[in-house]
Amino acid sequence: MLGACAVVVVITLLRHRTAAEDEDPSETPDVIEYMTMWIGVVYAIVLGLAIAGVWEARSAAQDYVQAEAQALHEISERVRVYPPDVRDRVRGDVDSYVGYVVRTEWRRMADDGEVTERGAELLQRLRADVTDYRPANDFEAQAYQPLLDQLAAADQARNARADSTGATMPPVVWWGLLTGGLITIGMVFALQIRRTGRELILAGLFSATIAFMLFLIWDLDAPYSRGIAVTTEPFLTMFPGVGG
């Protein structure tokens, strides 16, 4: 933002020094003012749509994590009706998977934008332990299908989390945003702004706002890394013992 302000101010001062002595800034054609307003409005709409898109993607990524943690927590709680050895084995699988996701896989998602094969193997082991058990009575049989449903929900949430690790905005959209920002700021100079304090401040704030919007889009574009990222809080809330 400070860099954008500095560039606008420097270009304005240089242009003022190199301008002809008989140049009259008040003689800017009306069509240029109309084009500047039209370009600014269109670019503001594009920026708004881009911010809404990346924010929606980040919110969806947070929902995937919450759904996965909730499904695993339900499995850990519902398996209490099973025999102690089966119950402890399933809960151990859940804790192993969650611990791996929190301590190892999350860094891989932030650094490389992808999940790991090890995480899929741990979830598959949990699936095998749940599905391979044969209920011994009606009470256990009533808990069997809900466990399978929660296991399917956890698997679906993991797949959705894996699909949302990459960037949201395609490269062509970034080219459009950057080019549009340069054109929008460049049209300010077409209005022949003068070296008055008020105009320099307004031009600087205008360019800084565009720079902030672009930075915000870039920051939200990767849901699991950078500044405003999705965290492992849902897992740590449901399984407080795996954070160490």
N, C-alpha and C positions, 0 to 999 in steps of 0.2 A: 504493500500500500504506500509506504514512504517512497519507494522507488518510482511508482507510477506518478506520484505528486511531483517528485523531483524532475522527471522527464518532461512533464507538461510545463512546469515553470521554466526550465532551461530552454526548451524550444520556443516558448513564448517570448522570453527575453532576447534570444538570438534573432527571432523573426522581427521583433520590434527594432532592433539595431540595424538590421539590413533592409528594413522597409523604406520605400521611397518617401521623400520629404512631403510630397503632395498627396500621399495616400490618406483617404478619409474612411475610417472604419464604419461610419454611419451609412455608407453607400453600399452595403452588402445587399445583393439582389434578393428579392423576396423569395425567389424559387430556392435559393440556397437555404434560407431559414426553414422553408417548408420541408425540404429534403432532410435537413438535420433533425427536425422534429419527427418526421416519419421514420427515419432510420433508428432514432432513439426509442420510439415506441415499439417497433418491431423487435429490436434487440432486447428490450426489457421483457417482452413476452417470451422470447426464446430463453432468456436467463431464468425466468420464473418457472417455465416448464422443465428446464434442466435441473433446477434445485428441487422441484417437486418430485422428479423422477428418482434422483439419487437418495432423497430422504425416504421415499416410499420403499426403495430397495433396502435401505438400512433398517427400516422398521420391520420389513418382512424377514430380514436376516435375524433380527432380535427375536421375532416370534418363532422362527425355526428352532433356535437354541432353547427357548422357553418350553416349546412343545416336546423337544427331545428330553430335556431334563425332567419334565413332569411325567412323561411316559416311563422313563427308567425308575423314577421314584415310585410310581404306582406298581411296577413289577416287584420292586424290593419290598413293598408293603403287602401286596396281595399274596405273595408266596409264603406268608406266615402260616397258612393252613396246611402246608406240605410237611412231610417228616423233617426232623431237624437236619439230617445230613443233606437232603435235597435243598431245603431252605437256605442253609449256610453256603452251599455250593453256588446257588443262583445269586445270592446276595454278594458273594465274593466276586462272581463274574461282573456284576453291575459295578461294584466298587473299582475293580481293575480297569474296566472300560472307561468309567468317568475319570478316574485318576490319570489314565493315559491321555485322554482328551484335554484335560485341564493343564497338565504339566508338559506334554510333548506335542500333541497334534495341533494345539492352538498356535504355538510358535511357528509350526510349519505352514499353517494357514496364513499367518500374518506375513511371513517371509516369502513364501513361494506361491501363495494363492491356491493351495490344493490340500486335500486331506491325505491321509496315509493308508497304506495297505494294512498296517498293523492294527489300526483302529477298526477296519472292516473285519479282520480276523477275530478280534476280541468280541465284537458284536455277534459274529457268527457262532462263536463258542457259547455265548449266552443263549442264542437261539436254540442251539443243539441241546443244551441242558434243560431248557424249558419244554421243548417239543418232544424230547425223547422220554420224558417221564410219563408213566401210565398212572392215572389217578386210581387210588385204592378204594375209594368209596364215593358216594354221591356228593358229599360235601366238597371233596377235592375236585370232583368233576365239574362242579358249578364254578369253581375258580379257574379252571383250565382255559376255557374260551376267552374270558376277559384278559388273562395273561397273554394269550396269543394276539389279541387285539392291541394291547399296549405295546407288545413287541413289534408288531407291524407299524404302529404309530411312531415308535422310536426309529425304526429303520427308514421310514418315509421322511421323518424330520432330518435324519442324518444325510440322506440323499439331497434333500433341499438345501441343507447347509453347505454341502459340497458344491452344489451348482451356484451358490451365491458368493463363493469366495473370490471370484474374479472381479474385474472392473465392470461397472455398470454402463458407463458411457462408451460408445464405439469411438475409434480414432477419428472418423469423419466428423462426428459431432464436435469433438475437441477442436478440430481445424476450423469448423464453423464458428465456435464460440470465440476462439482467439482472433480470427480474422474479423469477426463482427465487432469485437472490442476495439481493435485497432482502427477500424473504419469509423466507429462511433466517436472515439476520442479524436481522431483526425478531423472529423467534421467540425469539431470545436474551433480549430484553427481556420476553417473556411469562413467562419463568422468574423474573422479579423479581431480577436479579442485584444484589448490593449493592456498595458502594463500597470493598470491600477490594482491596488491591493484587493479590492472586492472581486474583481474578475479573476485574478490569480487564485484567490482562495476558492472561489466557486469551481474553477477549472480543476484545481487540485483535488477538491472533495469529490467531484464528479468522476475523475479517473481513479481515485482511491476506492470509491464505492464499487466500480466495475472490477477492480483488482481483488477486492474482498469477496465479491460474489464468485469470481472464478476460483479463488482459493477455497471457498466453502464447498463448491462443487467438487473440486479435486480431493478435498479432505473426506467428503462423504462417499466418494466414488468407490473406495475400497472398504466394505463394511467391517472387516475384521482387522484392519491395521490403520496406521496414521493416527490422527488426533481423536476425533469423535467416533470411536470404534465400538463395535459390539464386544462385550466382555463375557467372561465365564461366570458372572454372578449367579445366573440361574442354577448352574451346576453346583456352585459352592453353597448356595442357599439350601438346596435339596440334600446335598451330601457334604456337610461341613467338615467331615473327617478326611476328605481326599485332597485338601488344599495344601497339605504339608509336603 
